[in-house]
Amino acid sequence: MTKPLVICAPAPRSLDLIFTPERLAALRARYEMVETTDDQVAGLPADVLGQARYILGQPPLSEATLAQMTSLRAVLNVESNLIDNMPYEEVFRRGIHVLTTGAVFAQPVAEIGLGFALNLARGISPADRAFREGREAWGLEGNARARLLAGSDVGIVGFGDLGRALNRLLSGFRCKVKVFDPWLPPSILRDHGVTPAPLDEVLTGSDFLFVVAAVTSENAGFLGAEAFATMRPGAAFILLSRAEVVDFDALMDAVRSGHIKAASDVYPQEPLPLDHPVRSLDGFLLSAHRAGALDVAFTQMGDMVLEDMALMDRDLPPMRCKRAERETARRMRSKPVEKS
């Protein structure tokens, strides 16, 4: 019996990254694999395009290329962000699933976000540097600007997988959590034990503000100088999703002025130029887009992909990956990541 055909173009991931040796062997045993790159998919032979049941990756697909893929059932996106690079309306009209594996990053990113908050609250990194340089302040003197995360007012902007994972971690700190997410009804937020609130209330009422919203056609740069000015003096702004949702220069100005502190795992340009001013900005905690990049997260991707492909092979709906929605997929504006 002919094995189902899979076009593999998983950049910036690799098959060896997202599958354990055992899982990769199972993949190769169950499917005929055509391994290629994003820019070569459209040029594959017509019989390959016509037989392909799955695409592993999210290469650009034109309407002409998609028209040749008469057997396609699903695009399994292991980049994790939906990219505006295919005719989504036609994809959904044909009943093709677009599936994302980004949920694997929720827990590791939430954990580092909690670490950022504790670092900003207690000045852990600055105290470490001061100690190494012989400038340490002992005892109470070393906590002049410290605060507790426990019992504090926390705001979360965006409440997808990452926001929910973060909220679970914060539950042990008994924080009062308010959430702004215009794509969710208030009842869902309340079911998760958080208080729905408009953006201005989340901004003005938070000691710690976590931004975990995806960038869309509607929210690029929506957090700017005016938003930062309304935040509480000394509040911590923690950016974990994509830099495009903020005016990054305005964020640096707010930190430079001493009005707020900030931490970020993402930047307008990655890698960031060596002379970028944020590198020398006091009060700004920096991380090189590494929050979710754990080997266990990547191999979880492979598990999800194999399980959902097995379900679809039996004409059952995928259950492990998140299905892109017709109404929102075309609004996503994330840039592809360059490194795993």
Residue frames as qw, qx, qy, qz and C-alpha x, y, z in Angstrom:
[[0.000, 0.888, 0.459, 0.000, 0.00, 0.00, 0.00],
 [0.385, 0.556, -0.034, 0.736, 1.31, 3.49, -0.88],
 [0.394, -0.448, -0.472, 0.649, 2.29, 5.56, 2.13],
 [0.070, 0.953, 0.295, -0.026, 0.78, 9.05, 2.54],
 [0.589, 0.376, -0.019, 0.715, 3.10, 11.79, 1.30],
 [0.351, -0.857, -0.206, 0.315, 4.37, 14.56, 3.55],
 [0.458, 0.688, -0.074, 0.558, 6.16, 17.68, 2.27],
 [0.646, -0.594, -0.226, 0.423, 8.66, 18.64, 4.97],
 [0.349, 0.581, -0.031, 0.735, 9.77, 22.29, 5.01],
 [0.548, -0.681, -0.463, 0.144, 9.96, 22.93, 8.78],
 [0.425, 0.216, -0.172, 0.862, 12.35, 25.93, 8.79],
 [0.144, 0.768, -0.569, 0.257, 13.46, 27.45, 11.10],
 [0.767, -0.356, 0.497, -0.192, 13.14, 24.08, 12.84],
 [0.336, 0.399, -0.813, -0.256, 14.66, 20.84, 11.61],
 [0.842, -0.158, -0.415, -0.305, 13.28, 17.31, 11.75],
 [0.640, 0.047, -0.623, 0.447, 16.07, 16.32, 14.13],
 [0.028, -0.233, 0.394, -0.889, 15.08, 19.16, 16.45],
 [0.580, -0.150, 0.106, -0.794, 11.36, 18.45, 16.73],
 [0.938, -0.057, -0.227, -0.256, 11.44, 14.65, 16.66],
 [0.574, -0.539, 0.617, -0.006, 13.32, 12.29, 18.93],
 [0.087, 0.368, -0.850, -0.366, 15.20, 9.59, 17.00],
 [0.236, 0.216, 0.940, -0.118, 12.41, 7.13, 17.80],
 [0.382, 0.671, 0.411, -0.485, 9.64, 9.51, 16.69],
 [0.259, 0.652, -0.428, -0.569, 11.52, 10.45, 13.51],
 [0.056, -0.152, 0.960, 0.227, 11.90, 6.76, 12.68],
 [0.313, 0.455, 0.788, -0.271, 8.15, 6.31, 13.19],
 [0.336, 0.725, 0.039, -0.600, 7.45, 9.29, 10.92],
 [0.183, 0.514, -0.687, -0.480, 9.64, 7.90, 8.15],
 [0.165, 0.036, 0.985, 0.027, 8.09, 4.45, 8.53],
 [0.313, 0.558, 0.688, -0.343, 4.51, 5.71, 8.21],
 [0.360, 0.864, 0.148, -0.319, 4.93, 8.38, 5.52],
 [0.698, 0.370, 0.210, 0.577, 6.73, 9.09, 2.30],
 [0.293, -0.798, -0.086, 0.519, 8.83, 12.15, 3.06],
 [0.541, 0.623, 0.163, 0.542, 9.77, 14.87, 0.59],
 [0.477, -0.661, -0.144, 0.561, 12.26, 17.12, 2.37],
 [0.412, 0.603, 0.252, 0.635, 12.73, 20.59, 0.93],
 [0.233, -0.204, -0.270, 0.912, 12.94, 24.29, 1.81],
 [0.226, 0.644, 0.454, -0.573, 10.27, 26.97, 2.03],
 [0.248, 0.653, -0.238, -0.675, 11.23, 28.60, -1.24],
 [0.084, 0.255, -0.867, -0.419, 11.29, 25.33, -3.18],
 [0.413, 0.271, 0.800, -0.341, 7.84, 24.00, -2.34],
 [0.530, 0.635, 0.122, -0.548, 6.12, 25.79, -5.23],
 [0.384, 0.618, -0.586, -0.357, 8.61, 24.28, -7.68],
 [0.463, -0.166, 0.866, -0.090, 8.12, 20.65, -6.63],
 [0.083, -0.032, -0.841, -0.534, 6.93, 18.27, -9.36],
 [0.540, -0.169, -0.171, -0.806, 3.20, 18.33, -10.04],
 [0.741, -0.180, -0.631, -0.146, 2.77, 14.71, -8.94],
 [0.400, -0.067, -0.636, 0.656, 4.39, 15.46, -5.57],
 [0.207, -0.049, 0.193, -0.958, 2.16, 18.48, -5.00],
 [0.637, -0.123, -0.395, -0.650, -0.89, 16.52, -6.10],
 [0.726, -0.159, -0.668, 0.041, -0.21, 13.58, -3.75],
 [0.199, 0.228, -0.573, 0.761, 0.84, 15.55, -0.67],
 [0.459, -0.602, -0.646, -0.099, -1.48, 14.87, 2.26],
 [0.471, -0.819, -0.184, 0.269, 0.33, 17.04, 4.77],
 [0.407, 0.698, -0.231, 0.541, 2.76, 19.94, 4.84],
 [0.697, -0.545, -0.262, 0.386, 5.08, 20.01, 7.83],
 [0.364, -0.138, 0.055, 0.920, 6.04, 23.67, 8.16],
 [0.256, 0.807, 0.421, -0.324, 4.44, 26.85, 6.88],
 [0.394, -0.057, 0.447, 0.801, 5.99, 27.64, 3.51],
 [0.317, 0.409, -0.012, -0.856, 4.40, 30.34, 1.35],
 [0.367, 0.308, 0.859, 0.180, 1.56, 28.94, -0.77],
 [0.215, 0.182, -0.250, -0.926, 0.15, 30.84, -3.70],
 [0.726, 0.255, 0.284, -0.571, -3.32, 30.16, -5.01],
 [0.677, 0.490, -0.474, -0.277, -1.75, 28.45, -8.03],
 [0.191, 0.342, -0.892, 0.223, 0.36, 26.14, -5.87],
 [0.431, 0.010, 0.682, -0.591, -2.56, 25.37, -3.58],
 [0.747, 0.337, -0.057, -0.570, -4.74, 24.51, -6.58],
 [0.578, 0.395, -0.707, -0.104, -2.31, 21.71, -7.49],
 [0.012, 0.219, -0.871, 0.439, -2.45, 20.24, -3.99],
 [0.626, -0.195, -0.390, -0.647, -5.67, 18.32, -4.47],
 [0.742, -0.227, -0.627, 0.069, -4.95, 15.78, -1.69],
 [0.204, 0.314, -0.486, 0.790, -3.86, 18.26, 0.98],
 [0.517, -0.597, -0.609, -0.077, -5.54, 17.80, 4.36],
 [0.489, -0.846, -0.133, 0.167, -3.45, 19.92, 6.72],
 [0.404, 0.666, -0.323, 0.537, -0.62, 22.39, 7.10],
 [0.754, -0.557, -0.271, 0.218, 1.15, 21.59, 10.37],
 [0.202, 0.861, -0.177, 0.432, 2.93, 24.79, 11.34],
 [0.811, -0.352, -0.261, 0.388, 5.97, 24.10, 13.51],
 [0.286, 0.443, -0.119, 0.842, 7.21, 27.71, 13.26],
 [0.215, -0.426, -0.729, 0.490, 4.36, 28.31, 15.76],
 [0.148, 0.503, 0.172, -0.834, 3.19, 31.73, 14.55],
 [0.551, 0.617, 0.558, 0.064, 0.55, 32.03, 11.88],
 [0.252, -0.354, 0.335, 0.836, 2.10, 33.88, 8.95],
 [0.518, 0.663, 0.220, -0.494, 0.18, 35.81, 6.32],
 [0.024, -0.505, 0.711, 0.490, 1.62, 33.75, 3.46],
 [0.091, 0.163, 0.944, 0.273, -1.23, 31.69, 2.05],
 [0.372, -0.240, -0.319, -0.838, -4.78, 32.27, 0.76],
 [0.150, -0.010, 0.834, -0.530, -6.52, 31.39, 4.02],
 [0.625, 0.232, 0.171, -0.726, -10.03, 31.85, 2.63],
 [0.718, 0.326, -0.514, -0.339, -9.39, 29.19, -0.03],
 [0.220, 0.246, -0.898, 0.291, -7.64, 26.93, 2.48],
 [0.324, 0.082, 0.692, -0.639, -10.65, 27.00, 4.79],
 [0.679, 0.295, -0.104, -0.664, -13.13, 26.71, 1.92],
 [0.660, 0.292, -0.671, -0.171, -11.50, 23.43, 0.98],
 [0.867, -0.453, -0.052, -0.201, -11.60, 22.15, 4.56],
 [0.706, 0.308, -0.435, 0.467, -7.81, 22.08, 4.92],
 [0.616, -0.743, -0.191, 0.179, -6.67, 22.33, 8.53],
 [0.349, 0.667, -0.355, 0.554, -4.04, 24.90, 9.46],
 [0.802, -0.535, -0.256, 0.071, -2.57, 23.69, 12.74],
 [0.156, 0.781, -0.410, 0.445, -0.09, 25.37, 15.05],
 [0.798, -0.170, -0.505, 0.281, 2.15, 23.84, 17.66],
 [0.119, 0.616, -0.266, 0.732, 2.81, 27.05, 19.57],
 [0.712, -0.610, -0.071, -0.340, 1.12, 25.73, 22.73],
 [0.881, -0.078, -0.292, 0.363, 4.35, 23.87, 23.53],
 [0.385, 0.376, -0.240, 0.808, 5.98, 27.20, 24.36],
 [0.403, -0.741, -0.201, -0.498, 3.34, 28.37, 26.85],
 [0.795, -0.575, -0.150, 0.122, 4.80, 26.78, 29.97],
 [0.711, -0.073, -0.040, 0.698, 8.49, 27.61, 29.40],
 [0.158, 0.515, 0.115, 0.835, 7.70, 31.20, 28.38],
 [0.519, -0.744, -0.222, -0.358, 5.36, 31.63, 31.36],
 [0.814, -0.434, -0.169, 0.346, 8.08, 30.37, 33.70],
 [0.532, 0.102, -0.002, 0.840, 10.70, 32.78, 32.41],
 [0.119, -0.664, -0.233, -0.700, 8.10, 35.57, 32.56],
 [0.679, -0.699, -0.218, -0.049, 7.60, 34.80, 36.23],
 [0.752, -0.203, -0.060, 0.624, 11.38, 34.90, 36.62],
 [0.263, 0.458, 0.134, 0.839, 11.49, 38.32, 34.94],
 [0.392, -0.760, -0.238, -0.461, 8.83, 39.62, 37.32],
 [0.777, -0.574, -0.140, 0.217, 10.67, 38.39, 40.40],
 [0.649, 0.063, 0.033, 0.757, 13.94, 39.80, 39.08],
 [0.061, 0.579, 0.160, 0.797, 12.41, 43.23, 38.47],
 [0.563, -0.736, -0.249, -0.283, 10.64, 43.15, 41.83],
 [0.773, -0.603, 0.027, 0.197, 13.69, 42.21, 43.88],
 [0.170, 0.910, -0.375, -0.053, 16.56, 43.54, 41.76],
 [0.924, -0.221, 0.283, 0.129, 18.26, 40.14, 41.56],
 [0.771, 0.440, 0.099, 0.449, 20.42, 40.77, 38.49],
 [0.127, 0.857, -0.174, 0.468, 21.57, 44.27, 39.54],
 [0.636, -0.691, 0.301, -0.164, 22.39, 42.97, 43.03],
 [0.942, -0.009, 0.212, 0.262, 24.45, 40.15, 41.55],
 [0.575, 0.637, -0.016, 0.513, 26.42, 42.56, 39.36],
 [0.199, -0.871, 0.213, -0.396, 26.97, 44.93, 42.28],
 [0.835, -0.487, 0.256, 0.001, 28.23, 42.09, 44.48],
 [0.881, 0.211, 0.149, 0.397, 30.71, 40.91, 41.84],
 [0.387, 0.684, -0.038, 0.617, 31.99, 44.48, 41.51],
 [0.450, -0.147, -0.523, 0.708, 32.28, 45.03, 45.28],
 [0.154, -0.238, -0.016, -0.959, 29.38, 47.51, 45.38],
 [0.400, -0.402, -0.809, -0.153, 26.85, 45.31, 47.19],
 [0.335, -0.422, 0.226, -0.812, 24.32, 46.75, 49.63],
 [0.240, -0.042, -0.942, 0.229, 23.55, 44.47, 52.57],
 [0.011, -0.401, -0.782, 0.476, 20.22, 43.76, 54.23],
 [0.199, 0.784, 0.506, -0.301, 17.53, 46.40, 54.21],
 [0.025, -0.694, 0.267, 0.669, 19.77, 48.83, 52.35],
 [0.119, -0.159, 0.821, 0.535, 19.81, 46.41, 49.41],
 [0.095, 0.490, 0.858, 0.124, 16.01, 46.43, 49.18],
 [0.020, 0.347, 0.170, -0.922, 15.33, 50.14, 48.91],
 [0.456, 0.261, -0.274, -0.805, 13.22, 49.75, 45.75],
 [0.116, -0.008, -0.986, -0.121, 12.14, 46.14, 46.19],
 [0.631, -0.053, 0.123, -0.765, 8.53, 44.97, 46.28],
 [0.453, -0.014, 0.882, -0.130, 6.66, 41.70, 46.62],
 [0.289, -0.020, -0.714, -0.638, 4.97, 39.91, 43.77],
 [0.198, -0.362, -0.897, 0.161, 2.71, 38.16, 46.27],
 [0.024, -0.688, -0.586, 0.427, -0.61, 39.92, 46.68],
 [0.092, -0.355, 0.213, 0.905, 0.18, 42.49, 44.00],
 [0.591, 0.626, 0.241, -0.448, -2.03, 43.83, 41.22],
 [0.391, -0.185, 0.738, 0.518, -1.19, 42.03, 37.99],
 [0.591, 0.587, 0.040, -0.552, -2.36, 42.80, 34.47],
 [0.512, -0.050, 0.768, 0.381, -2.20, 40.44, 31.52],
 [0.454, 0.577, -0.151, -0.662, -2.71, 41.64, 27.94],
 [0.592, 0.296, -0.675, -0.327, -3.77, 38.62, 25.88],
 [0.602, -0.278, 0.625, -0.413, -5.13, 35.39, 27.29],
 [0.804, 0.298, -0.447, -0.254, -4.29, 32.56, 24.94],
 [0.911, -0.094, -0.366, 0.168, -2.22, 29.52, 25.91],
 [0.479, 0.269, -0.392, 0.738, 0.60, 31.67, 27.28],
 [0.281, -0.479, 0.158, -0.817, -1.64, 33.98, 29.29],
 [0.852, -0.351, -0.167, -0.351, -3.39, 31.00, 30.84],
 [0.834, 0.019, -0.399, 0.381, -0.13, 29.25, 31.71],
 [0.218, 0.384, -0.326, 0.836, 1.12, 32.45, 33.30],
 [0.541, -0.479, 0.020, -0.691, -2.07, 32.83, 35.31],
 [0.916, -0.241, -0.319, -0.034, -1.67, 29.29, 36.68],
 [0.642, 0.136, -0.402, 0.639, 1.84, 30.10, 37.88],
 [0.036, -0.427, 0.195, -0.882, 0.70, 33.35, 39.47],
 [0.671, -0.505, -0.370, -0.397, -2.05, 31.61, 41.44],
 [0.759, -0.259, -0.444, 0.399, 0.47, 30.61, 44.10],
 [0.314, 0.092, -0.201, 0.923, 1.29, 34.27, 44.67],
 [0.044, -0.681, -0.658, 0.319, -2.35, 35.22, 45.40],
 [0.120, -0.110, 0.207, 0.965, -2.17, 38.11, 42.94],
 [0.411, 0.632, 0.453, -0.476, -5.22, 40.09, 41.88],
 [0.342, -0.062, 0.671, 0.655, -5.23, 39.51, 38.14],
 [0.470, 0.675, 0.231, -0.519, -7.02, 41.63, 35.55],
 [0.504, 0.021, 0.702, 0.503, -6.99, 40.66, 31.88],
 [0.421, 0.637, -0.048, -0.644, -7.58, 42.53, 28.64],
 [0.269, -0.061, 0.855, 0.439, -8.31, 40.34, 25.63],
 [0.463, 0.334, 0.003, -0.821, -10.80, 41.70, 23.07],
 [0.489, 0.184, -0.736, -0.430, -11.04, 38.31, 21.34],
 [0.296, -0.155, -0.920, 0.203, -12.48, 36.52, 24.37],
 [0.439, -0.652, -0.353, -0.508, -15.87, 36.89, 26.08],
 [0.232, -0.617, 0.464, -0.592, -15.78, 37.94, 29.75],
 [0.899, -0.278, 0.106, -0.320, -17.25, 34.62, 30.91],
 [0.897, 0.232, -0.280, 0.252, -14.20, 32.67, 29.70],
 [0.245, 0.559, -0.455, 0.648, -11.89, 35.01, 31.60],
 [0.556, -0.487, 0.314, -0.596, -13.97, 34.66, 34.76],
 [0.983, -0.061, -0.116, -0.127, -13.93, 30.88, 34.39],
 [0.740, 0.295, -0.369, 0.479, -10.13, 31.11, 34.68],
 [0.579, -0.613, -0.360, 0.400, -10.40, 33.11, 37.89],
 [0.346, -0.066, 0.059, 0.934, -9.32, 36.46, 36.44],
 [0.166, 0.720, 0.413, -0.532, -11.18, 39.75, 36.16],
 [0.476, 0.535, 0.445, 0.537, -12.01, 41.03, 32.66],
 [0.179, -0.774, -0.140, 0.591, -11.05, 44.69, 32.30],
 [0.517, 0.850, 0.064, 0.079, -10.58, 47.33, 29.59],
 [0.741, 0.317, -0.172, 0.567, -7.04, 48.12, 28.53],
 [0.034, 0.707, -0.209, 0.675, -6.83, 51.46, 30.33],
 [0.720, -0.596, 0.129, -0.330, -7.81, 49.82, 33.61],
 [0.962, -0.055, -0.039, 0.264, -5.22, 47.08, 33.17],
 [0.527, 0.525, -0.163, 0.648, -2.55, 49.69, 32.40],
 [0.145, -0.688, 0.210, -0.680, -3.31, 52.04, 35.27],
 [0.746, -0.507, 0.148, -0.405, -4.05, 49.38, 37.87],
 [0.971, 0.050, -0.187, 0.137, -1.09, 47.00, 37.59],
 [0.451, -0.773, 0.416, 0.161, 2.11, 46.65, 39.58],
 [0.364, -0.259, 0.799, 0.402, 3.20, 44.02, 37.06],
 [0.657, 0.546, 0.054, -0.517, 1.99, 44.05, 33.46],
 [0.503, -0.139, 0.789, 0.324, 2.57, 41.01, 31.25],
 [0.537, 0.558, -0.172, -0.609, 2.09, 41.48, 27.50],
 [0.438, -0.113, 0.878, 0.154, 1.48, 38.15, 25.80],
 [0.613, 0.614, 0.291, -0.402, -0.74, 39.23, 22.89],
 [0.641, 0.183, 0.544, 0.510, 0.01, 38.10, 19.36],
 [0.023, 0.429, -0.185, -0.884, 0.60, 40.83, 16.80],
 [0.442, 0.537, 0.717, 0.052, -2.31, 41.26, 14.40],
 [0.272, 0.471, 0.392, 0.742, -3.42, 43.62, 11.65],
 [0.273, -0.822, -0.352, -0.355, -5.26, 45.60, 14.35],
 [0.613, -0.781, -0.070, 0.095, -2.83, 45.96, 17.24],
 [0.732, 0.242, -0.084, 0.631, 0.62, 46.71, 15.83],
 [0.295, 0.254, -0.216, 0.895, 2.27, 49.30, 18.09],
 [0.376, -0.694, -0.430, -0.438, -0.87, 49.77, 20.17],
 [0.636, -0.689, -0.192, 0.289, 1.13, 50.17, 23.38],
 [0.494, 0.567, -0.028, 0.659, 3.00, 53.45, 23.09],
 [0.233, 0.245, -0.374, 0.864, 4.09, 56.53, 25.03],
 [0.482, -0.390, -0.018, -0.784, 0.56, 57.41, 26.16],
 [0.872, -0.264, -0.382, -0.157, -0.01, 53.90, 27.50],
 [0.676, 0.027, -0.481, 0.558, 3.30, 53.81, 29.38],
 [0.013, 0.372, -0.229, 0.899, 2.63, 57.23, 30.90],
 [0.654, -0.421, -0.119, -0.618, -0.57, 55.94, 32.50],
 [0.800, -0.104, -0.569, 0.158, 1.17, 53.07, 34.28],
 [0.615, -0.785, -0.066, 0.042, 1.93, 53.23, 37.98],
 [0.132, 0.834, -0.510, 0.164, 5.35, 54.68, 38.84],
 [0.266, -0.490, 0.816, -0.155, 7.78, 51.83, 39.35],
 [0.887, 0.164, 0.283, -0.326, 5.53, 49.26, 37.68],
 [0.370, -0.329, 0.790, 0.360, 7.12, 46.36, 35.80],
 [0.700, 0.521, -0.084, -0.481, 6.32, 45.92, 32.09],
 [0.487, -0.287, 0.807, 0.168, 7.14, 42.41, 30.85],
 [0.618, 0.524, -0.244, -0.533, 7.03, 41.73, 27.10],
 [0.547, -0.222, 0.807, 0.025, 6.87, 38.05, 26.14],
 [0.720, 0.487, 0.483, -0.109, 5.02, 37.81, 22.82],
 [0.618, 0.430, 0.308, 0.582, 6.18, 40.04, 19.96],
 [0.311, -0.330, -0.089, 0.887, 7.89, 43.42, 19.93],
 [0.033, 0.290, 0.501, 0.815, 5.59, 44.70, 17.19],
 [0.293, -0.716, -0.624, -0.108, 2.73, 45.20, 19.67],
 [0.380, -0.782, -0.179, 0.460, 4.66, 48.02, 21.36],
 [0.338, 0.895, -0.150, 0.249, 6.34, 51.23, 20.32],
 [0.861, -0.157, -0.245, 0.417, 9.75, 49.99, 21.42],
 [0.344, 0.392, -0.157, 0.839, 11.40, 53.43, 21.40],
 [0.417, -0.615, -0.022, -0.669, 8.63, 54.77, 23.63],
 [0.889, -0.397, -0.228, 0.009, 9.09, 51.80, 25.97],
 [0.701, 0.079, -0.240, 0.667, 12.80, 52.57, 26.26],
 [0.017, 0.536, -0.070, 0.841, 12.00, 56.24, 26.96],
 [0.668, -0.593, -0.140, -0.428, 9.62, 55.23, 29.76],
 [0.893, -0.272, -0.202, 0.296, 12.31, 53.06, 31.34],
 [0.528, 0.318, -0.136, 0.775, 15.05, 55.65, 30.79],
 [0.199, -0.639, 0.003, -0.743, 12.97, 58.25, 32.62],
 [0.061, 0.130, -0.814, 0.562, 12.64, 55.95, 35.63],
 [0.600, -0.108, 0.029, -0.792, 8.85, 55.86, 35.37],
 [0.959, -0.052, 0.077, -0.267, 8.69, 52.06, 34.86],
 [0.326, -0.465, 0.800, 0.194, 10.96, 49.04, 34.71],
 [0.805, 0.387, -0.139, -0.427, 10.82, 46.54, 31.87],
 [0.483, -0.287, 0.804, 0.194, 11.89, 43.12, 30.68],
 [0.712, 0.512, -0.112, -0.467, 11.73, 41.75, 27.16],
 [0.691, -0.134, 0.677, 0.213, 12.48, 38.51, 25.37],
 [0.559, 0.542, 0.532, 0.332, 11.64, 39.97, 21.93],
 [0.213, -0.552, 0.123, 0.797, 12.84, 42.93, 19.88],
 [0.520, 0.715, 0.056, -0.464, 11.95, 44.91, 16.75],
 [0.606, 0.619, -0.491, -0.090, 14.98, 43.44, 15.01],
 [0.781, -0.421, 0.458, -0.049, 16.51, 40.06, 15.79],
 [0.639, -0.345, -0.362, 0.584, 19.37, 39.58, 16.28],
 [0.104, -0.973, -0.172, 0.110, 19.61, 43.04, 17.83],
 [0.518, 0.695, -0.226, 0.443, 22.45, 45.30, 16.62],
 [0.680, -0.176, -0.428, 0.568, 25.36, 45.48, 19.05],
 [0.175, 0.091, -0.157, 0.968, 25.01, 49.25, 19.29],
 [0.338, -0.612, -0.553, -0.454, 21.28, 49.22, 20.07],
 [0.104, -0.537, 0.348, -0.762, 20.62, 51.58, 23.02],
 [0.814, -0.423, -0.092, -0.386, 18.55, 49.05, 24.96],
 [0.841, 0.083, -0.439, 0.305, 21.72, 47.06, 25.62],
 [0.385, 0.152, -0.434, 0.800, 23.00, 49.76, 27.98],
 [0.368, -0.529, -0.139, -0.752, 19.68, 50.85, 29.48],
 [0.024, 0.075, -0.807, 0.585, 19.45, 50.50, 33.28],
 [0.484, 0.169, 0.474, -0.716, 16.14, 49.13, 34.49],
 [0.772, 0.366, -0.217, -0.472, 15.59, 47.05, 31.36],
 [0.616, -0.284, 0.734, -0.001, 16.09, 43.28, 31.74],
 [0.510, 0.547, -0.454, -0.484, 17.13, 41.63, 28.46],
 [0.682, -0.073, 0.728, -0.009, 16.72, 38.10, 27.12],
 [0.105, 0.414, -0.626, -0.653, 17.64, 36.95, 23.60],
 [0.752, 0.144, -0.236, -0.599, 14.32, 35.43, 22.42],
 [0.316, 0.255, -0.907, 0.110, 15.13, 32.28, 24.38],
 [0.508, -0.209, 0.453, -0.702, 12.10, 32.02, 26.66],
 [0.888, 0.097, 0.179, -0.412, 10.48, 29.09, 24.88],
 [0.642, 0.556, -0.521, -0.092, 13.49, 27.52, 23.18],
 [0.513, -0.430, 0.712, -0.211, 13.87, 24.38, 25.27],
 [0.176, 0.221, -0.903, -0.323, 14.59, 20.97, 23.77],
 [0.174, 0.268, 0.906, -0.277, 11.63, 19.46, 25.60],
 [0.407, 0.583, 0.236, -0.662, 9.30, 22.00, 23.96],
 [0.347, 0.496, -0.564, -0.562, 10.58, 21.23, 20.49],
 [0.105, 0.063, -0.986, -0.114, 10.23, 17.46, 20.87],
 [0.316, 0.400, 0.678, -0.530, 6.72, 18.02, 22.21],
 [0.430, 0.522, -0.212, -0.706, 5.98, 19.57, 18.82],
 [0.280, 0.268, -0.860, -0.331, 6.92, 16.34, 17.12],
 [0.099, 0.189, 0.934, -0.286, 4.66, 14.33, 19.43],
 [0.385, 0.511, 0.353, -0.683, 1.72, 16.62, 18.68],
 [0.396, 0.482, -0.479, -0.618, 2.30, 16.43, 14.93],
 [0.171, 0.123, -0.966, -0.153, 2.47, 12.63, 14.87],
 [0.184, 0.310, 0.830, -0.425, -0.64, 12.22, 17.00],
 [0.424, 0.563, 0.177, -0.687, -2.72, 14.60, 14.91],
 [0.353, 0.410, -0.660, -0.521, -1.54, 13.09, 11.63],
 [0.023, -0.031, -0.998, 0.049, -2.54, 9.66, 12.93],
 [0.314, 0.464, 0.610, -0.561, -6.02, 10.98, 13.74],
 [0.425, 0.591, -0.150, -0.669, -6.43, 12.63, 10.35],
 [0.153, 0.272, -0.889, -0.334, -5.27, 9.43, 8.63],
 [0.036, 0.293, 0.945, -0.140, -8.36, 7.84, 10.19],
 [0.110, -0.526, -0.478, -0.695, -10.59, 10.70, 9.01],
 [0.446, -0.711, -0.479, 0.256, -10.84, 12.08, 12.53],
 [0.085, 0.951, -0.017, 0.296, -10.26, 15.73, 13.48],
 [0.521, 0.316, -0.487, 0.626, -6.89, 16.80, 14.89],
 [0.583, -0.731, -0.344, -0.085, -6.92, 17.22, 18.66],
 [0.706, -0.376, -0.141, 0.584, -3.40, 18.08, 19.87],
 [0.320, 0.075, 0.155, 0.931, -2.44, 21.11, 17.77],
 [0.177, 0.583, 0.373, -0.700, -4.41, 24.34, 17.84],
 [0.430, 0.512, 0.635, 0.388, -6.59, 24.86, 14.78],
 [0.084, -0.107, 0.104, 0.985, -6.41, 28.24, 13.09],
 [0.283, 0.613, 0.637, -0.373, -9.77, 29.96, 12.84],
 [0.399, 0.577, 0.507, 0.501, -11.22, 31.33, 9.63],
 [0.069, -0.953, -0.263, -0.129, -12.06, 34.67, 11.26],
 [0.402, -0.879, 0.190, 0.175, -8.66, 35.36, 12.82],
 [0.827, -0.061, 0.323, 0.457, -5.97, 33.56, 10.79],
 [0.502, 0.612, 0.241, 0.561, -5.76, 36.26, 8.13],
 [0.189, -0.959, -0.018, -0.210, -5.34, 38.96, 10.79],
 [0.789, -0.496, 0.121, 0.343, -2.10, 37.55, 12.19],
 [0.402, 0.888, -0.168, 0.144, 1.01, 39.58, 11.41],
 [0.687, -0.606, 0.344, 0.205, 3.85, 37.85, 13.21],
 [0.398, 0.728, -0.539, -0.143, 7.20, 37.82, 11.47],
 [0.950, 0.027, -0.305, 0.067, 8.85, 34.39, 11.11],
 [0.583, -0.738, 0.308, 0.142, 11.48, 33.65, 13.71],
 [0.468, 0.733, -0.490, -0.061, 15.02, 33.40, 12.36],
 [0.239, 0.374, -0.860, 0.252, 16.46, 30.96, 14.89],
 [0.697, -0.360, -0.599, -0.161, 15.07, 28.04, 16.83]]
